[in-house]
Amino acid sequence: GCRAGKWEPMFDRRIARRTGAVRDRVAHDFQAINIDFGGDPGGVAFGSDQGVFMKNVSDADMRTNLRLISGNGDMSNNIIMHPSIAMGEEPHTRYLVTALWDWGPVASWDNGTHWPSWQTADDGSALGFFGEGGGCFGVGRSVYSLCIHHHNVARSSRGGKNFSRFVVPNGASVGAPAFARRAGSRAEPSGLIYAPMTMEAPAWEVIVDTEVVCGAGEAIELGAHTRDGCLARADIGVQHGWHAGAAAVWRGATDSSCTLCAAGSPRHREGAVSFVRRARPALTPIGHDGAGG
């Protein structure tokens, strides 16, 4: 609305049931504006992806009150993307988490009766990084919840409370997961979870039968791995800033140990595989032919 010569957003006010916290949100993605809503004298109503909202006509000049009246009552107008259902911490309780279009993700801690999402310290970390899209997934009869959107993978061991976040590197996009079951069970997870994924090749040169020898005090031991596991451990650690290094070696002929170091000197070693990090080429802007044109 225009107030004192300035355009200011009209908003929907929400008051949290458990904490009393006040949150003002601006509806968007409008589909229609009805300028004679409700008959004579009528008012203005806005249909949006978040529901129907009406201009407050209680003010004589209709300009001073920017808070919209929600036409949705205690309902929410959303498209559920994919819900996670997990065992709750209270008896006979299920926790539900789902991605939404729009104003999501959201969570319920009482079998879907209320949807407060993450409001208190006990609720823990929320999914503010998630954005629009993605989906959440339960892991059978368990307390685990996964929410995935492109490179973001969120995990909770409390049914959806206190999510932790992992960002898959190299432009990855992760799909819907599937979990392995315990022998003889259709619902009890065994602990193994699989998900399809696309990503760019890691920016490391692979050199077989070569061992990178780290300088004094430079070696960072990453434990025993497979060949691909060693590369993944080194790449993820460097990209997330957990370790600093530009070379790694996997000793497949001996103990399968994986070591990361700053640079190192190569030497021949049967069964060893070294990985040397290379700089990614700079992106060429679209429409630029690289010849100064």
Long-range contacts (C-beta under 8 A, 24 or more apart in sequence): 1-55, 1-63, 1-66, 2-63, 3-63, 3-64, 3-66, 8-66, 9-66, 10-53, 10-55, 10-66, 10-67, 10-68, 11-66, 11-67, 11-68, 12-50, 12-53, 12-67, 12-68, 12-70, 13-67, 16-116, 16-119, 17-114, 17-116, 18-116, 18-119, 18-120, 19-119, 19-120, 21-119, 24-67, 25-50, 25-103, 27-51, 27-53, 27-68, 28-102, 29-102, 45-71, 49-77, 49-101, 49-102, 50-77, 50-78, 50-102, 50-103, 51-75, 51-76, 51-77, 52-77, 76-103, 76-115, 78-102, 78-103, 78-104, 78-106, 81-133, 81-134, 81-135, 81-136, 82-134, 82-135, 82-136, 82-137, 82-176, 83-136, 83-138, 84-136, 84-137, 84-138, 84-145, 84-146, 84-147, 84-160, 85-138, 86-138, 86-139, 86-142, 86-143, 86-144, 86-145, 86-156, 86-159, 86-160, 87-141, 87-142, 87-143, 87-159, 88-159, 89-143, 89-158, 89-159, 94-159, 95-145, 95-158, 95-159, 95-160, 95-161, 96-160, 97-127, 97-136, 97-145, 97-147, 97-156, 97-159, 97-160, 98-135, 98-136, 99-130, 99-133, 99-134, 99-135, 99-136, 99-147, 99-149, 101-132, 101-133, 102-132, 104-130, 104-132, 105-130, 105-134, 105-136, 105-147, 107-160, 107-161, 109-160, 109-161, 118-161, 122-161, 123-161, 123-162, 124-158, 124-161, 124-162, 124-163, 125-162, 125-163, 125-164, 125-165, 126-163, 127-154, 127-163, 129-165, 130-154, 135-176, 136-160, 137-176, 137-177, 139-179, 139-189, 139-193, 140-179, 140-181, 140-187, 140-188, 140-189, 141-187, 141-188, 141-189, 142-188, 142-189, 144-189, 146-177, 146-193, 148-174, 148-175, 148-176, 148-177, 148-195, 150-174, 167-240, 168-197, 168-199, 169-199, 169-202, 169-235, 169-236, 169-239, 169-240, 170-199, 170-200, 170-201, 170-202, 170-203, 170-235, 170-239, 171-199, 171-200, 172-197, 172-198, 172-199, 172-200, 173-197, 173-198, 173-199, 202-231, 202-232, 202-235, 203-235, 203-277, 203-278, 203-279, 203-280, 204-231, 204-234, 204-235, 204-248, 204-275, 204-276, 204-277, 204-278, 205-275, 205-276, 205-277, 205-278, 206-231, 206-273, 206-274, 206-275, 207-266, 207-273, 207-274, 207-275, 207-276, 208-273, 209-268, 209-269, 209-270, 209-271, 209-272, 209-273, 210-249, 210-266, 210-267, 210-268, 210-269, 210-272, 210-273, 210-274, 211-249, 211-251, 211-266, 211-267, 211-268, 211-269, 211-272, 211-274, 212-247, 212-248, 212-249, 212-259, 212-261, 212-264, 212-265, 212-266, 212-274, 212-276, 213-264, 213-265, 213-266, 213-267, 214-247, 214-259, 214-261, 214-262, 214-264, 215-261, 215-262, 215-263, 215-264, 215-265, 218-261, 218-262, 218-264, 219-259, 219-260, 219-261, 220-245, 220-259, 220-260, 220-261, 221-257, 221-258, 221-259, 222-248, 222-257, 222-258, 222-259, 222-260, 223-257, 223-258, 224-255, 224-256, 224-257, 224-258, 225-250, 225-256, 225-257, 225-258, 226-256, 227-252, 227-273, 229-258, 230-258, 230-273, 230-275, 231-275, 233-258, 234-258, 234-260, 234-275, 238-277, 245-277, 246-276, 246-277, 247-274, 247-275, 247-276, 247-277, 248-274, 248-275, 249-273, 249-274, 249-275, 250-274, 250-275
